């Protein structure tokens, strides 16, 4: 009896340590495991995603209506990979490594070194040094190095199947062991790596939202398509009246619910209800060819 009580104590301790302190449990839907999180005062989706290491876009996709608003006491499903019942009986181990790659910019019509430096949040001097330029003169179509980016590569290794246990003699007597009903196997969750919506090529670039709870800003107004030369039309770039350069903004077309993530690369005046200017690439992803009403969300 004494051994049984001790085993039950360890089972309860293990279950308590298996999930974050502020979760209220887990749920499996279509073979996918979700952590259940109850929204507290001052919490926002970006802050909750930061706690669990999950991009806000995945939380929006898993909880209908959360893109518009969330309420105190609402229970959100936080995606955390496949459930233990659908995963392999042999745990997989994931290791990560990083490497650095150069970021390139192809000069478009009307662009100058000053505009390119501002677009990529760098300086003319740095661009000239990285490209061995002797003057500020650049050519249409010229490919310039404008910075570096860090790539995180995840490698999953599946261990070899364990050997079969050796049968014990018939006369041997085993001591009964009570296992927790819901924790017979330890599940190793594969880390979720979010691809940056602004990457020049597919990869596993981690996008980190350094935000605090309650620091989300939501706006609604008109988005206009920028003119040539204001910003790179081939990238997911926007101009915004107040957001900091480098901020990632989620933009939703209120007429068709198309959503795109874009980076703020400069500022514009807020006139006649205009809350941002977007590149042609952003407009195409939103499904518009002219001014349109949008909703934007971003962290301070």
C-alpha positions as CSV (number, residue, x, y, z in Angstrom):
1,X,0.0,0.0,0.0
2,X,2.9,2.3,0.9
3,X,4.5,1.7,-2.5
4,X,1.2,2.4,-4.3
5,X,0.8,5.8,-2.6
6,X,4.4,6.9,-3.5
7,X,3.8,5.9,-7.2
8,X,0.6,7.9,-7.3
9,X,2.4,10.9,-5.9
10,X,5.0,10.8,-8.7
11,X,2.3,10.3,-11.3
12,X,0.5,13.5,-10.2
13,X,3.8,15.4,-10.1
14,X,4.7,14.3,-13.6
15,X,1.3,15.3,-15.0
16,X,1.6,18.7,-13.4
17,X,5.0,19.4,-14.8
18,X,4.1,18.2,-18.3
19,X,2.2,21.3,-19.3
20,X,2.7,25.1,-18.7
21,X,1.4,26.5,-15.4
22,X,-1.3,28.6,-17.0
23,X,-2.8,25.9,-19.2
24,X,-6.0,24.1,-18.1
25,X,-5.5,20.9,-19.9
26,X,-5.1,19.4,-23.4
27,X,-7.4,18.3,-26.2
28,X,-6.8,16.1,-29.3
29,X,-8.7,17.1,-32.5
30,X,-8.2,15.0,-35.7
31,X,-5.0,13.5,-34.3
32,X,-3.5,16.9,-33.4
33,X,-2.7,17.9,-29.9
34,X,-3.8,21.3,-28.5
35,X,-3.0,22.9,-25.2
36,X,-6.1,24.6,-23.7
37,X,-5.4,28.2,-22.4
38,X,-7.9,30.3,-20.5
39,X,-7.6,34.0,-21.4
40,X,-6.8,36.3,-18.4
41,X,-7.1,40.1,-18.1
42,X,-4.6,42.0,-20.3
43,X,-3.7,39.0,-22.4
44,X,-3.5,39.1,-26.2
45,X,-3.0,36.5,-28.9
46,X,0.6,37.6,-29.6
47,X,1.5,37.4,-26.0
48,X,-0.1,34.0,-25.5
49,X,1.7,32.7,-28.6
50,X,5.0,33.9,-27.1
51,X,4.4,32.0,-23.9
52,X,3.9,28.7,-25.8
53,X,6.4,29.3,-28.6
54,X,3.6,29.3,-31.2
55,X,3.1,32.0,-34.0
56,X,0.0,34.1,-33.6
57,X,-1.1,33.1,-37.1
58,X,-1.4,29.4,-36.0
59,X,-3.6,30.4,-33.0
60,X,-5.8,32.5,-35.2
61,X,-6.2,29.5,-37.6
62,X,-7.1,27.2,-34.7
63,X,-9.7,29.5,-33.0
64,X,-12.4,30.9,-35.2
65,X,-13.1,34.6,-34.5
66,X,-9.9,35.1,-32.5
67,X,-8.5,37.2,-35.3
68,X,-11.2,39.9,-34.5
69,X,-11.2,39.7,-30.7
70,X,-10.8,37.4,-27.7
71,X,-12.6,37.7,-24.3
72,X,-11.5,37.3,-20.7
73,X,-12.3,33.7,-19.7
74,X,-12.3,32.4,-23.3
75,X,-10.5,29.1,-23.8
76,X,-8.1,29.0,-26.7
77,X,-6.7,25.9,-28.4
78,X,-2.9,26.3,-28.8
79,X,-1.5,23.8,-31.5
80,X,1.4,21.7,-30.2
81,X,1.8,19.0,-32.8
82,X,0.5,15.4,-33.0
83,X,-1.0,13.6,-30.0
84,X,0.7,10.7,-28.3
85,X,-2.0,8.3,-29.7
86,X,-1.2,9.1,-33.3
87,X,2.6,9.4,-33.0
88,X,5.1,6.6,-33.4
89,X,5.8,4.4,-30.4
90,X,9.4,5.3,-30.9
91,X,10.0,8.9,-29.8
92,X,11.7,11.2,-32.3
93,X,14.4,13.6,-31.3
94,X,14.8,17.0,-33.0
95,X,18.0,19.0,-33.0
96,X,18.4,22.5,-34.4
97,X,21.4,24.4,-35.9
98,X,21.8,27.9,-37.4
99,X,23.5,29.3,-40.4
100,X,23.9,32.7,-41.8
101,X,22.9,33.7,-45.4
102,X,23.3,37.0,-47.3
103,X,20.2,39.0,-48.2
104,X,20.1,40.4,-51.7
105,X,18.2,43.3,-53.3
106,X,17.7,43.8,-57.1
107,X,17.6,47.5,-58.1
108,X,14.3,48.5,-59.5
109,X,13.5,51.5,-61.7
110,X,13.8,54.8,-59.8
111,X,15.5,53.3,-56.7
112,X,18.5,54.9,-55.1
113,X,21.0,53.7,-52.5
114,X,19.3,55.9,-49.9
115,X,15.9,54.4,-50.6
116,X,17.3,50.8,-50.6
117,X,19.1,51.4,-47.3
118,X,15.9,52.7,-45.7
119,X,13.9,49.8,-47.1
120,X,16.3,47.3,-45.5
121,X,16.9,49.3,-42.3
122,X,20.6,49.7,-43.0
123,X,22.9,52.5,-44.2
124,X,24.4,53.6,-47.5
125,X,27.9,53.1,-46.1
126,X,27.2,49.5,-45.1
127,X,25.7,48.7,-48.5
128,X,28.7,50.2,-50.3
129,X,31.2,48.3,-48.1
130,X,29.4,44.9,-48.7
131,X,29.4,45.4,-52.4
132,X,32.7,47.2,-52.9
133,X,31.0,50.2,-54.4
134,X,33.3,53.3,-55.0
135,X,30.3,55.7,-55.5
136,X,26.6,56.0,-55.0
137,X,25.9,55.1,-58.6
138,X,23.8,51.9,-59.1
139,X,22.3,50.3,-62.2
140,X,18.8,49.1,-63.0
141,X,18.7,45.3,-62.3
142,X,21.9,45.3,-60.3
143,X,21.9,42.7,-57.5
144,X,23.2,44.2,-54.2
145,X,24.0,42.5,-50.8
146,X,22.0,44.5,-48.2
147,X,22.4,42.4,-45.1
148,X,22.4,38.9,-43.6
149,X,19.8,36.6,-42.1
150,X,20.0,33.7,-39.7
151,X,18.4,30.4,-40.8
152,X,17.4,27.8,-38.2
153,X,17.5,24.2,-39.5
154,X,15.6,21.5,-37.7
155,X,16.8,17.9,-38.0
156,X,14.6,15.0,-36.8
157,X,16.3,11.7,-35.9
158,X,14.3,8.5,-35.2
159,X,16.2,6.2,-32.9
160,X,16.6,2.5,-33.7
161,X,13.8,0.3,-32.4
162,X,14.7,-1.1,-29.0
163,X,15.6,-4.8,-28.7
164,X,13.0,-7.2,-27.4
165,X,13.1,-7.7,-23.6
166,X,14.6,-11.0,-22.3
167,X,11.9,-13.3,-20.9
168,X,12.2,-13.9,-17.2
169,X,12.1,-17.4,-15.7
170,X,8.6,-18.7,-14.9
171,X,9.4,-18.9,-11.2
172,X,10.3,-15.3,-11.0
173,X,7.8,-13.1,-9.1
174,X,7.3,-9.5,-10.3
175,X,6.2,-6.7,-8.1
176,X,3.1,-5.0,-9.5
177,X,3.8,-1.5,-10.8
178,X,0.9,1.1,-11.2
179,X,1.4,3.4,-14.1
180,X,-0.5,6.7,-14.7
181,X,-3.4,6.0,-17.1
182,X,-2.6,9.0,-19.3
183,X,1.2,9.0,-19.1
184,X,2.5,5.6,-20.1
185,X,4.6,7.2,-22.8
186,X,6.6,10.3,-22.8
187,X,5.9,12.4,-25.9
188,X,8.7,14.5,-27.3
189,X,7.0,17.4,-29.2
190,X,8.7,18.5,-32.3
191,X,9.4,22.3,-32.0
192,X,7.3,24.4,-34.3
193,X,9.4,26.4,-36.8
194,X,7.5,29.2,-38.5
195,X,8.5,30.3,-42.0
196,X,8.8,34.0,-42.2
197,X,6.1,35.5,-44.5
198,X,8.8,37.9,-45.8
199,X,11.5,35.4,-46.7
200,X,13.0,35.7,-50.2
201,X,13.1,32.0,-50.6
202,X,11.4,29.0,-48.8
203,X,13.2,28.0,-45.6
204,X,12.7,27.6,-41.8
205,X,13.4,31.2,-40.7
206,X,12.1,31.7,-37.2
207,X,9.9,34.8,-36.8
208,X,9.9,36.0,-33.2
209,X,7.3,38.4,-31.9
210,X,8.9,40.2,-28.9
211,X,5.7,41.5,-27.4
212,X,4.2,41.9,-23.9
213,X,0.6,41.0,-23.0
214,X,-1.8,43.8,-23.9
215,X,0.6,45.5,-26.3
216,X,-1.4,44.7,-29.5
217,X,-2.8,47.5,-31.7
218,X,-5.8,46.9,-34.0
219,X,-6.8,49.5,-36.7
220,X,-9.3,49.7,-39.5
221,X,-9.2,52.0,-42.5
222,X,-8.2,52.3,-46.1
223,X,-5.1,50.8,-47.7
224,X,-3.7,52.3,-50.9
225,X,-1.3,50.9,-53.4
226,X,2.0,52.7,-53.4
227,X,3.5,54.3,-56.4
228,X,6.7,53.1,-58.2
229,X,9.8,54.2,-56.3
230,X,8.2,54.5,-52.8
231,X,9.1,50.9,-51.9
232,X,10.0,47.5,-53.5
233,X,6.9,46.3,-55.4
234,X,8.1,42.7,-55.4
235,X,8.3,42.3,-51.6
236,X,5.6,42.2,-48.9
237,X,6.4,45.8,-47.7
238,X,4.1,48.6,-46.5
239,X,4.4,52.2,-45.3
240,X,2.6,53.0,-42.0
241,X,2.0,56.4,-40.3
242,X,3.1,55.3,-36.7
243,X,4.3,51.7,-36.6
244,X,8.1,51.3,-36.2
245,X,10.2,50.3,-39.2
246,X,10.7,46.5,-39.1
247,X,7.3,45.8,-37.4
248,X,5.4,42.8,-38.8
249,X,1.8,43.7,-39.5
250,X,-1.1,41.4,-40.1
251,X,-3.4,42.9,-42.8
252,X,-6.9,41.5,-43.5
253,X,-9.1,42.5,-46.5
254,X,-12.5,42.9,-44.8
255,X,-14.4,42.2,-48.1
256,X,-13.0,38.7,-48.7
257,X,-11.1,37.9,-45.4
258,X,-7.8,37.4,-47.3
259,X,-4.9,37.9,-44.8
260,X,-1.2,38.7,-45.4
261,X,1.8,39.5,-43.2
262,X,3.9,42.5,-44.3
263,X,6.9,44.4,-42.9
264,X,6.9,48.2,-42.2
265,X,9.7,49.8,-44.1
266,X,8.8,53.5,-43.8
267,X,6.1,56.0,-42.8
268,X,3.3,57.7,-44.7
269,X,0.7,60.4,-43.8
270,X,-2.6,59.3,-42.4
271,X,-5.0,61.3,-44.7
272,X,-8.7,60.7,-45.5
273,X,-8.8,57.5,-43.5
274,X,-5.7,56.0,-45.1
275,X,-3.9,53.8,-42.6
276,X,-1.2,52.3,-44.8
277,X,0.4,52.2,-48.3
278,X,1.1,48.7,-49.7
279,X,3.3,47.2,-52.4
280,X,1.7,45.5,-55.4
281,X,2.7,42.2,-54.0
282,X,0.7,42.8,-50.8
283,X,-2.3,44.0,-52.8
284,X,-2.2,40.9,-55.0
285,X,-2.2,38.6,-51.9
286,X,-5.2,40.6,-50.5
287,X,-7.0,40.2,-53.8
288,X,-7.3,43.9,-54.6
289,X,-6.2,46.2,-57.4
290,X,-7.2,49.6,-55.9
291,X,-7.9,51.2,-52.6
292,X,-9.7,48.9,-50.2
293,X,-10.9,48.7,-46.6
294,X,-8.6,46.6,-44.3
295,X,-8.1,45.7,-40.7
296,X,-4.5,45.6,-39.4
297,X,-3.0,44.2,-36.2
298,X,0.5,44.5,-34.9
299,X,2.5,44.7,-31.6
300,X,4.0,47.9,-30.3
